[in-house]
Amino acid sequence: MNEQQILEQLIALLAGEGVTIRRDELGGSGGGLCTIQGKPTFFIDTQATSGETAAVAADAVAKTVHIEDVYIRPEIREFIENHENRVM
């Protein structure tokens, strides 16, 4: 599974939890999770690589999704565990 596919799976997990997904040019930082008017929002930096954004998304998933309670493909779960709290 490549980084783009991992990113798509992570975004689907976030969206499934009601997180708003936005795509914007943010200078290549990868994006991130924030709260706007009380609603969680995940920004995808369209100038970042899939790998950078996937790492940030993995941290966001770890913070918003109860990963113990949902089925997550093993390679996605491993990616989350390896990247949790390692965002630059």
CNS distance restraints for C-alpha pairs under 8 A (distance, minus, plus):
assign (resid   1 and name CA) (resid   5 and name CA) 6.17 0.50 0.50
assign (resid   1 and name CA) (resid   6 and name CA) 6.74 0.50 0.50
assign (resid   1 and name CA) (resid  75 and name CA) 7.92 0.50 0.50
assign (resid   2 and name CA) (resid   6 and name CA) 6.34 0.50 0.50
assign (resid   3 and name CA) (resid   7 and name CA) 6.04 0.50 0.50
assign (resid   3 and name CA) (resid  50 and name CA) 5.77 0.50 0.50
assign (resid   3 and name CA) (resid  51 and name CA) 5.39 0.50 0.50
assign (resid   3 and name CA) (resid  54 and name CA) 6.88 0.50 0.50
assign (resid   4 and name CA) (resid   8 and name CA) 6.22 0.50 0.50
assign (resid   4 and name CA) (resid  50 and name CA) 5.39 0.50 0.50
assign (resid   4 and name CA) (resid  51 and name CA) 7.31 0.50 0.50
assign (resid   4 and name CA) (resid  54 and name CA) 7.75 0.50 0.50
assign (resid   5 and name CA) (resid   9 and name CA) 6.34 0.50 0.50
assign (resid   6 and name CA) (resid  10 and name CA) 6.23 0.50 0.50
assign (resid   6 and name CA) (resid  54 and name CA) 6.78 0.50 0.50
assign (resid   6 and name CA) (resid  76 and name CA) 6.40 0.50 0.50
assign (resid   7 and name CA) (resid  11 and name CA) 6.10 0.50 0.50
assign (resid   7 and name CA) (resid  50 and name CA) 6.66 0.50 0.50
assign (resid   7 and name CA) (resid  51 and name CA) 7.70 0.50 0.50
assign (resid   7 and name CA) (resid  53 and name CA) 7.11 0.50 0.50
assign (resid   7 and name CA) (resid  54 and name CA) 4.72 0.50 0.50
assign (resid   7 and name CA) (resid  57 and name CA) 7.15 0.50 0.50
assign (resid   8 and name CA) (resid  12 and name CA) 6.17 0.50 0.50
assign (resid   9 and name CA) (resid  13 and name CA) 6.34 0.50 0.50
assign (resid   9 and name CA) (resid  76 and name CA) 7.47 0.50 0.50
assign (resid  10 and name CA) (resid  14 and name CA) 6.36 0.50 0.50
assign (resid  10 and name CA) (resid  54 and name CA) 7.25 0.50 0.50
assign (resid  10 and name CA) (resid  57 and name CA) 6.22 0.50 0.50
assign (resid  10 and name CA) (resid  58 and name CA) 6.53 0.50 0.50
assign (resid  10 and name CA) (resid  61 and name CA) 6.84 0.50 0.50
assign (resid  10 and name CA) (resid  76 and name CA) 7.62 0.50 0.50
assign (resid  11 and name CA) (resid  15 and name CA) 6.08 0.50 0.50
assign (resid  11 and name CA) (resid  21 and name CA) 7.64 0.50 0.50
assign (resid  11 and name CA) (resid  57 and name CA) 7.02 0.50 0.50
assign (resid  12 and name CA) (resid  16 and name CA) 5.98 0.50 0.50
assign (resid  13 and name CA) (resid  17 and name CA) 6.55 0.50 0.50
assign (resid  13 and name CA) (resid  61 and name CA) 7.00 0.50 0.50
assign (resid  13 and name CA) (resid  65 and name CA) 7.38 0.50 0.50
assign (resid  14 and name CA) (resid  18 and name CA) 6.73 0.50 0.50
assign (resid  14 and name CA) (resid  19 and name CA) 5.41 0.50 0.50
assign (resid  14 and name CA) (resid  20 and name CA) 7.97 0.50 0.50
assign (resid  14 and name CA) (resid  60 and name CA) 7.74 0.50 0.50
assign (resid  14 and name CA) (resid  61 and name CA) 6.11 0.50 0.50
assign (resid  14 and name CA) (resid  64 and name CA) 7.35 0.50 0.50
assign (resid  14 and name CA) (resid  65 and name CA) 7.16 0.50 0.50
assign (resid  15 and name CA) (resid  19 and name CA) 4.94 0.50 0.50
assign (resid  15 and name CA) (resid  20 and name CA) 6.41 0.50 0.50
assign (resid  15 and name CA) (resid  21 and name CA) 6.88 0.50 0.50
assign (resid  17 and name CA) (resid  64 and name CA) 7.39 0.50 0.50
assign (resid  17 and name CA) (resid  65 and name CA) 6.71 0.50 0.50
assign (resid  18 and name CA) (resid  40 and name CA) 7.75 0.50 0.50
assign (resid  19 and name CA) (resid  39 and name CA) 7.27 0.50 0.50
assign (resid  19 and name CA) (resid  40 and name CA) 5.15 0.50 0.50
assign (resid  19 and name CA) (resid  41 and name CA) 5.36 0.50 0.50
assign (resid  19 and name CA) (resid  42 and name CA) 6.65 0.50 0.50
assign (resid  20 and name CA) (resid  39 and name CA) 7.61 0.50 0.50
assign (resid  20 and name CA) (resid  40 and name CA) 6.35 0.50 0.50
assign (resid  20 and name CA) (resid  41 and name CA) 4.55 0.50 0.50
assign (resid  20 and name CA) (resid  42 and name CA) 6.10 0.50 0.50
assign (resid  21 and name CA) (resid  41 and name CA) 5.91 0.50 0.50
assign (resid  21 and name CA) (resid  42 and name CA) 5.00 0.50 0.50
assign (resid  21 and name CA) (resid  43 and name CA) 6.10 0.50 0.50
assign (resid  21 and name CA) (resid  44 and name CA) 7.34 0.50 0.50
assign (resid  22 and name CA) (resid  41 and name CA) 7.22 0.50 0.50
assign (resid  22 and name CA) (resid  42 and name CA) 6.20 0.50 0.50
assign (resid  22 and name CA) (resid  43 and name CA) 4.86 0.50 0.50
assign (resid  22 and name CA) (resid  44 and name CA) 6.03 0.50 0.50
assign (resid  23 and name CA) (resid  43 and name CA) 5.76 0.50 0.50
assign (resid  23 and name CA) (resid  44 and name CA) 4.69 0.50 0.50
assign (resid  23 and name CA) (resid  45 and name CA) 6.11 0.50 0.50
assign (resid  23 and name CA) (resid  46 and name CA) 6.22 0.50 0.50
assign (resid  24 and name CA) (resid  43 and name CA) 6.88 0.50 0.50
assign (resid  24 and name CA) (resid  44 and name CA) 6.27 0.50 0.50
assign (resid  24 and name CA) (resid  45 and name CA) 5.41 0.50 0.50
assign (resid  24 and name CA) (resid  46 and name CA) 5.68 0.50 0.50
assign (resid  25 and name CA) (resid  45 and name CA) 5.31 0.50 0.50
assign (resid  25 and name CA) (resid  46 and name CA) 5.09 0.50 0.50
assign (resid  25 and name CA) (resid  47 and name CA) 5.66 0.50 0.50
assign (resid  26 and name CA) (resid  30 and name CA) 7.68 0.50 0.50
assign (resid  26 and name CA) (resid  31 and name CA) 6.88 0.50 0.50
assign (resid  26 and name CA) (resid  45 and name CA) 5.15 0.50 0.50
assign (resid  26 and name CA) (resid  46 and name CA) 7.09 0.50 0.50
assign (resid  26 and name CA) (resid  47 and name CA) 6.62 0.50 0.50
assign (resid  27 and name CA) (resid  45 and name CA) 7.19 0.50 0.50
assign (resid  27 and name CA) (resid  47 and name CA) 5.92 0.50 0.50
assign (resid  27 and name CA) (resid  48 and name CA) 7.36 0.50 0.50
assign (resid  28 and name CA) (resid  45 and name CA) 6.10 0.50 0.50
assign (resid  28 and name CA) (resid  46 and name CA) 7.27 0.50 0.50
assign (resid  28 and name CA) (resid  47 and name CA) 4.53 0.50 0.50
assign (resid  28 and name CA) (resid  48 and name CA) 4.02 0.50 0.50
assign (resid  28 and name CA) (resid  49 and name CA) 7.52 0.50 0.50
assign (resid  29 and name CA) (resid  45 and name CA) 6.56 0.50 0.50
assign (resid  29 and name CA) (resid  47 and name CA) 7.76 0.50 0.50
assign (resid  29 and name CA) (resid  48 and name CA) 6.02 0.50 0.50
assign (resid  29 and name CA) (resid  52 and name CA) 7.41 0.50 0.50
assign (resid  29 and name CA) (resid  53 and name CA) 7.83 0.50 0.50
assign (resid  30 and name CA) (resid  44 and name CA) 6.29 0.50 0.50
assign (resid  30 and name CA) (resid  45 and name CA) 4.89 0.50 0.50
assign (resid  30 and name CA) (resid  46 and name CA) 7.77 0.50 0.50
assign (resid  30 and name CA) (resid  47 and name CA) 7.60 0.50 0.50
assign (resid  30 and name CA) (resid  48 and name CA) 5.01 0.50 0.50
assign (resid  30 and name CA) (resid  49 and name CA) 7.14 0.50 0.50
assign (resid  30 and name CA) (resid  52 and name CA) 5.16 0.50 0.50
assign (resid  30 and name CA) (resid  53 and name CA) 4.19 0.50 0.50
assign (resid  30 and name CA) (resid  54 and name CA) 7.84 0.50 0.50
assign (resid  30 and name CA) (resid  56 and name CA) 6.41 0.50 0.50
assign (resid  31 and name CA) (resid  42 and name CA) 7.26 0.50 0.50
assign (resid  31 and name CA) (resid  43 and name CA) 4.83 0.50 0.50
assign (resid  31 and name CA) (resid  44 and name CA) 4.71 0.50 0.50
assign (resid  31 and name CA) (resid  45 and name CA) 4.65 0.50 0.50
assign (resid  31 and name CA) (resid  53 and name CA) 6.32 0.50 0.50
assign (resid  31 and name CA) (resid  56 and name CA) 6.77 0.50 0.50
assign (resid  32 and name CA) (resid  42 and name CA) 5.53 0.50 0.50
assign (resid  32 and name CA) (resid  43 and name CA) 5.21 0.50 0.50
assign (resid  32 and name CA) (resid  44 and name CA) 6.89 0.50 0.50
assign (resid  32 and name CA) (resid  56 and name CA) 5.97 0.50 0.50
assign (resid  32 and name CA) (resid  57 and name CA) 6.98 0.50 0.50
assign (resid  32 and name CA) (resid  60 and name CA) 7.24 0.50 0.50
assign (resid  33 and name CA) (resid  40 and name CA) 6.98 0.50 0.50
assign (resid  33 and name CA) (resid  41 and name CA) 5.71 0.50 0.50
assign (resid  33 and name CA) (resid  42 and name CA) 4.35 0.50 0.50
assign (resid  33 and name CA) (resid  43 and name CA) 6.34 0.50 0.50
assign (resid  33 and name CA) (resid  57 and name CA) 7.93 0.50 0.50
assign (resid  33 and name CA) (resid  60 and name CA) 5.98 0.50 0.50
assign (resid  34 and name CA) (resid  40 and name CA) 5.79 0.50 0.50
assign (resid  34 and name CA) (resid  41 and name CA) 5.38 0.50 0.50
assign (resid  34 and name CA) (resid  42 and name CA) 6.38 0.50 0.50
assign (resid  35 and name CA) (resid  39 and name CA) 5.25 0.50 0.50
assign (resid  35 and name CA) (resid  40 and name CA) 4.40 0.50 0.50
assign (resid  35 and name CA) (resid  41 and name CA) 5.69 0.50 0.50
assign (resid  36 and name CA) (resid  40 and name CA) 6.38 0.50 0.50
assign (resid  36 and name CA) (resid  41 and name CA) 6.59 0.50 0.50
assign (resid  42 and name CA) (resid  57 and name CA) 7.92 0.50 0.50
assign (resid  42 and name CA) (resid  60 and name CA) 7.79 0.50 0.50
assign (resid  44 and name CA) (resid  53 and name CA) 6.57 0.50 0.50
assign (resid  45 and name CA) (resid  53 and name CA) 7.00 0.50 0.50
assign (resid  48 and name CA) (resid  52 and name CA) 6.23 0.50 0.50
assign (resid  48 and name CA) (resid  53 and name CA) 6.46 0.50 0.50
assign (resid  49 and name CA) (resid  53 and name CA) 6.32 0.50 0.50
assign (resid  50 and name CA) (resid  54 and name CA) 5.86 0.50 0.50
assign (resid  51 and name CA) (resid  55 and name CA) 6.22 0.50 0.50
assign (resid  52 and name CA) (resid  56 and name CA) 6.56 0.50 0.50
assign (resid  53 and name CA) (resid  57 and name CA) 6.01 0.50 0.50
assign (resid  54 and name CA) (resid  58 and name CA) 5.98 0.50 0.50
assign (resid  55 and name CA) (resid  59 and name CA) 6.59 0.50 0.50
assign (resid  55 and name CA) (resid  80 and name CA) 7.86 0.50 0.50
assign (resid  55 and name CA) (resid  83 and name CA) 5.79 0.50 0.50
assign (resid  55 and name CA) (resid  84 and name CA) 7.91 0.50 0.50
assign (resid  55 and name CA) (resid  86 and name CA) 7.85 0.50 0.50
assign (resid  55 and name CA) (resid  87 and name CA) 6.69 0.50 0.50
assign (resid  56 and name CA) (resid  60 and name CA) 6.38 0.50 0.50
assign (resid  56 and name CA) (resid  83 and name CA) 7.96 0.50 0.50
assign (resid  56 and name CA) (resid  87 and name CA) 5.95 0.50 0.50
assign (resid  57 and name CA) (resid  61 and name CA) 6.08 0.50 0.50
assign (resid  58 and name CA) (resid  62 and name CA) 6.21 0.50 0.50
assign (resid  58 and name CA) (resid  79 and name CA) 7.10 0.50 0.50
assign (resid  58 and name CA) (resid  80 and name CA) 4.74 0.50 0.50
assign (resid  58 and name CA) (resid  81 and name CA) 7.96 0.50 0.50
assign (resid  58 and name CA) (resid  83 and name CA) 6.17 0.50 0.50
assign (resid  58 and name CA) (resid  84 and name CA) 6.21 0.50 0.50
assign (resid  59 and name CA) (resid  63 and name CA) 6.37 0.50 0.50
assign (resid  59 and name CA) (resid  80 and name CA) 6.80 0.50 0.50
assign (resid  59 and name CA) (resid  83 and name CA) 6.41 0.50 0.50
assign (resid  59 and name CA) (resid  84 and name CA) 4.60 0.50 0.50
assign (resid  59 and name CA) (resid  85 and name CA) 5.83 0.50 0.50
assign (resid  59 and name CA) (resid  86 and name CA) 7.60 0.50 0.50
assign (resid  59 and name CA) (resid  87 and name CA) 7.18 0.50 0.50
assign (resid  60 and name CA) (resid  64 and name CA) 6.19 0.50 0.50
assign (resid  61 and name CA) (resid  65 and name CA) 5.31 0.50 0.50
assign (resid  61 and name CA) (resid  80 and name CA) 7.47 0.50 0.50
assign (resid  62 and name CA) (resid  66 and name CA) 7.42 0.50 0.50
assign (resid  62 and name CA) (resid  67 and name CA) 7.11 0.50 0.50
assign (resid  62 and name CA) (resid  80 and name CA) 6.78 0.50 0.50
assign (resid  62 and name CA) (resid  84 and name CA) 6.42 0.50 0.50
assign (resid  66 and name CA) (resid  70 and name CA) 7.00 0.50 0.50
assign (resid  67 and name CA) (resid  71 and name CA) 7.56 0.50 0.50
assign (resid  67 and name CA) (resid  72 and name CA) 7.34 0.50 0.50
assign (resid  67 and name CA) (resid  77 and name CA) 7.96 0.50 0.50
assign (resid  72 and name CA) (resid  76 and name CA) 6.40 0.50 0.50
assign (resid  72 and name CA) (resid  77 and name CA) 5.93 0.50 0.50
assign (resid  73 and name CA) (resid  77 and name CA) 6.20 0.50 0.50
assign (resid  74 and name CA) (resid  78 and name CA) 6.10 0.50 0.50
assign (resid  75 and name CA) (resid  79 and name CA) 6.17 0.50 0.50
assign (resid  76 and name CA) (resid  80 and name CA) 6.23 0.50 0.50
assign (resid  77 and name CA) (resid  81 and name CA) 6.23 0.50 0.50
assign (resid  78 and name CA) (resid  82 and name CA) 6.05 0.50 0.50
assign (resid  79 and name CA) (resid  83 and name CA) 6.14 0.50 0.50
assign (resid  80 and name CA) (resid  84 and name CA) 5.73 0.50 0.50
assign (resid  83 and name CA) (resid  87 and name CA) 7.26 0.50 0.50
